[in-house]
Amino acid sequence: MGNALTAASMSVADVMTPSSQQITKPDSHGMKEKQMKPPLECPMHKSDQFNTINYTSECPIDKMDESEINPLNMMPPANQQPAPDQPFPLPISRQVSSIPKATGEEGEFWVYPSQQMFWNAMLRKGWRWKNDDISQKDMDDIIKIHNANNEQAWQEVLKWEALHARECGNPKLRSFGGKASKYSPRARIRYWMGYELPFDRHDWIIDRCGKDVRYIIDYYDGGKINEKYMFALLDVRPAMDSWDNIWDRMKVAWWRWKYQSNNEPMSTATVH
């Protein structure tokens, strides 16, 4: 089974948005274990949990028209302007991910939000910086956590997609969205069994060489942040909305049970 069959692993919030703005390559340096946590539920998605709050740095509209929401990531246009009462400046540079885009030009990849975009997104979700002791370093750490764990999330998707390598050797991410308040059946069953509910959920639509496949990603609190900027336990699996997906889930469940019953080493998720 090996790398092709792992269904979940350590990860955190996910969000990538396309952009033609300034882009930087990822840093490669270590970091000591941290107590700080990013906001529960990724703020880079449209949500009904908070009313949209407009600032002078954004377009002065009373209500955002649905036509202004990008259907690929359920986000309004990128806002790189500082908020009126922002306590410190934030970088607007963005990092290119390793996740290929299904839309756009060939060879194009999704781009992560800048620190300024992330800050503005948190404000739109109702967060107020004056209520927290947050610094520029915290925002830098949050972005690193966000980006590093999205890369891991994509690797988990690729492990599932490896089951269809002959059919498609180059899957791509078409679109994604947050569904924090819509718990998946699997999450509900776990809750009824006494486990905690996920603090966030994202759905990714993968383009499998012309065939759209939906993946569900449940995020569970993983405690402290490690040196690789990972914070949450991420449960990734294809949605059971097609016979192909159901068959994949059944095969992986069988192989997992077989290897575990034989006491053979196997890469498994912390969240089952």
C-alpha positions, 0 to 999 in steps of 0.5 A, spaced: 500 500 500 505 504 501 504 512 500 499 511 495 494 509 500 494 514 506 488 517 507 490 523 512 495 526 516 498 532 520 495 538 516 492 545 517 487 550 514 487 551 506 486 556 502 490 558 495 488 564 491 490 565 484 494 572 483 498 576 478 501 580 484 508 580 487 510 572 489 516 569 493 519 563 494 518 559 500 523 560 506 526 554 508 528 555 516 526 551 522 522 553 528 521 551 535 515 549 538 509 554 538 503 555 543 500 560 538 495 557 534 492 560 527 484 562 528 480 556 528 476 555 521 480 558 515 478 565 514 480 565 507 473 563 505 466 566 504 462 564 510 455 566 513 457 566 520 459 573 520 456 579 517 461 582 512 464 588 515 467 594 510 473 598 511 475 604 507 481 600 504 475 596 501 470 597 495 465 602 499 459 597 497 453 596 502 452 588 500 457 584 496 454 582 490 455 574 488 458 576 482 464 579 485 465 572 489 470 568 485 467 561 484 473 557 484 475 559 492 469 562 494 472 569 496 472 576 494 477 580 490 484 580 493 484 586 498 492 588 499 490 594 502 492 595 510 485 596 514 484 603 517 486 601 525 492 596 523 497 596 528 503 594 524 504 594 516 504 587 513 507 584 507 503 583 501 508 578 497 505 571 496 508 564 495 506 560 489 504 553 491 506 546 488 498 545 487 497 545 479 490 549 477 485 546 473 483 552 470 488 558 467 494 556 463 498 550 462 503 549 468 499 555 472 499 553 480 495 556 486 498 562 490 497 562 497 494 569 500 499 574 503 499 576 510 495 582 509 490 578 505 490 573 511 489 579 516 483 582 512 480 576 511 480 575 519 477 582 519 471 580 514 470 574 519 469 578 525 475 578 528 478 584 532 486 584 533 485 589 539 482 583 543 488 579 542 496 580 543 498 579 536 504 581 533 508 581 526 511 575 528 505 571 529 502 573 522 508 571 519 508 564 523 500 563 521 502 564 514 507 559 514 503 554 518 497 555 513 502 554 507 506 548 509 500 544 511 496 546 505 502 542 501 501 536 506 494 536 504 495 536 497 500 530 498 494 526 501 490 528 495 495 525 491 496 519 495 488 517 493 489 519 486 495 514 485 490 509 485 488 512 478 495 513 476 494 509 469 487 513 468 490 520 470 497 522 472 497 529 473 491 531 477 489 538 479 485 542 483 479 546 480 476 549 486 475 549 493 471 552 499 470 552 506 464 548 510 465 549 517 458 549 520 456 543 515 459 537 519 461 531 514 457 524 516 464 521 518 465 527 523 458 526 526 459 519 527 465 520 530 462 525 535 456 520 536 462 515 538 465 520 543 470 524 539 471 531 538 468 535 532 472 538 527 473 545 527 473 546 520 471 543 513 474 544 506 471 541 500 476 540 494 474 539 487 480 535 483 480 535 476 482 528 474 484 529 467 477 531 465 473 528 471 471 532 477 472 528 484 470 531 490 474 531 496 472 532 504 477 535 509 476 535 516 480 539 521 481 537 528 485 540 533 492 537 534 495 541 540 502 544 539 505 547 533 511 543 531 517 545 527 514 543 521 508 548 522 503 543 522 498 544 527 491 540 526 490 533 524 487 532 517 482 527 515 482 527 507 478 522 503 474 522 497 466 524 498 462 518 497 458 521 492 460 516 486 461 509 485 468 510 484 469 514 490 465 509 494 470 503 491 476 507 493 474 508 500 472 500 500 479 498 498 483 503 502 479 500 508 480 493 506 487 494 505 488 498 512 485 492 516 489 487 512 495 490 514 493 492 521 491 485 522 497 482 519 501 487 524 505 489 518 508 496 518 503 501 514 502 509 514 496 511 517 492 517 520 491 519 527 484 521 525 480 514 523 
